[in-house]
Amino acid sequence: MKRVIGVLWCMAACVGQQGGAPRAGDVRIEPVAVQDEHMVAMVTTERARCTTGSCDRACETGDAKACALVAELAWDGGYGHAFDPAAALRYAQRGCNGHDALACALLGRHHANGVATPWAPAAAVAAFEVACQGGAGLGCLELGTMYARGHGVDADPGKAAAYFARAKRAFRAACDGNEPRWCTSADRTEDGDVPDATARRACTRGVAASCVDVLIHRIGPGTGLIAEELDTLDRMCIAGERYACSTFARHLFRTGRMADQAKIVALVTRACELGEPQACMAVGMLDAATSNGTVAEATKRGQLERACDRALGAACQSLAQDAFVTGAADRVAIYAQRACELGEAGGCTMMTRHQLDQHDEAGADRWAREGCRRGARDDCKRLVDRDLELPSMPGGEQQRLYQSACLRGQAAECQRLAAIERAEAPVLAALLDVVTRRDVAGFARLTGTVKLRGLWFESADCTAQFARDPTRSAPPAGSARDDVLAESARPALLECFASHGLRLEAHAALDGSAALVYDPGIVLDITGGQIHQIVVARPWMARHDAAPVDAATLRSHLVAGSPATEPDPDTRAANRHLQALCGRGR
């Protein structure tokens, strides 16, 4: 039971947040306080919107903004409105035809997730692009998320970063204008937090969900303001604000008291009733954990189906896994396909296997490509084994897969690997040039959002600024060694590379191709037409803050012989043979 309750922590932490949100921005208006009674009243006002059919009628008479509002309410059934995906699609299409940018973004969501219409990523990209160009930050954000995740498109960190930046600008413009509900989207941090000033600003302008963020800050450690705030959250939840329900549940979970578990379940159930798909999935898991028999399984499946219908891919994948375990093969394919369409790599892999069971090789290739886009290694290996071209993948994974296949003697993969290396050559040369000239503007043109992994320098100052311990999965929030290169740190990084003698050396990479190196023997792995990741190609397993050991220090410890090492003739001959297999003849 305790383990399952833990799901609520994850669910509650994500409610009300939009994936891939831009970094925090400046807030220029200091709001006044809002009384808790007014916060509860805001929820009632939200619930009253469009309940008389006024928005529907306005849409039918040509009000495109009204169409977008109805489409949004019907999309998730928020604030007590009926969940009606078919109506949401109809109104989104009508609003988009009427040139409302938000309606186009909502239309794109239907195509991107296959809700009330067949899954159509290309149509989603087109609709999101119209929305983004029309000033709807949601359209830019959804496009960035597609390219960041490889959801229906090849992953492209450069495009993702560009669309996230455009989303931030659009949200900021809307917030500074007459749409305060986008203020939190403009200023939400990558950790999912909303600055207190931003939350209060939006709350004072009538955004009920932002008032929940205000209460979160007030409940913070050391404030002494807990009982009153929790009572307000409870009343907002009862009134129909699902974010308040999940926030209250999260706080109770943090207390760790068994006496609160019934209340937690009640709050999450309420959030589910108000249209929150993560809450529905959590309720289904709780039902299965606290009950026995077929009734519990039926309840669990019903709640998961409710979440799956509301475009939660994890719920669809869970249903597919349950169907596989129970031998319901007909349902496996249905749920696995939906999971894959909603961005779950595991669902794509299950679909690949299902198509193979059906002896449909072409179908298996199709779903393997979708899985590979999302990083499913088994799906990528299938494509390589069948000599099919891999989708674009960040971090050099495509190149590594081609290298392995080339060494196994697959000529087509050797040719693809050679093409990647030819495309990289001018990028390496350009990077070396901007480092040599300390050209910060030129470096900016070559790069998008750059991540640094595993770098190490002899210089203590460079190490302190840019070293990253590769044995840690993620840096602390706000750490000086955060793996995302700050714009302000670009000049220092160029200086560190230049002062350590960055140069281009033939055959320095693990596969024998050219690579950038710097003293004392660090080889960089840089892939793609635009640089988004600079990592040490050869694993650096020592501490990132270890004392440097240079060549002179090594020679001082040498007791006999030479510090230089060379492979024996047989090893050298074997290496030449493997390189010849790859068609490079070195």
Secondary structure, DSSP 8 states (H G I E B T S, - for coil): -HHHHHHHHHHHHHTT--TT---------------HHHHHHHHHHHHHTTTTSHHHHHHHTT-HHHHHHHHHHHHHTGGG----HHHHHHHHHHHHHTT-HHHHHHHHHHHHHTSSS---HHHHHHHHHHHHHTT-HHHHHHHHHHHHHTSSS---HHHHHHHHHHHHHHHHHHHHTT-GGGHHHHH--TTS---HHHHHHHHHTT-HHHHHHHHHHHTSTT----HHHHHHHHHHHHHT-HHHHHHHHHHHHHHT-GGGHHHHHHHHHHHHHTT-HHHHHHHHHHHHHH--HHHHHHHHHHHHHHHHHTT-HHHHHHHHHHHHHTT-HHHHHHHHHHHHHTT-HHHHHHHHHHHHHTT-HHHHHHHHHHHHHTT-HHHHHHHHHTT------GGGHHHHHHHHHHHTT-HHHHHHHHHHHHHHHHHHHHHHHHHHTT-HHHHHHHEEEEEEES---SSHHHHHHH---TTSSS--TT-TT-SB--GGGHHHHHHHHHHTT-EEETT-STTSS-EEEETTTEEEE--SSSEEEEEESS---S-TT-----HHHHHHT--SS-S-----HHHHHHHHHHHHHTT---
